[in-house]
């Protein structure tokens, strides 16, 4: 999907700039934090087991 918007050389250039800005040690930490954020968002968007789901009302 990204390659549809950007060409392969643009993606490589962005990755090189990110590596230069953050360094090789900081990028895995950033990705780990991003992954935790996505996981927390998915967990929060799921209804919990104890929660009642709204029932559909049937109209006659």
Secondary structure, DSSP 8 states (H G I E B T S, - for coil): -HHHHS-HHHHHHHHHHHHHHHHHHHHHHHHHHHHHHHHHHHHHHS--TTS---------
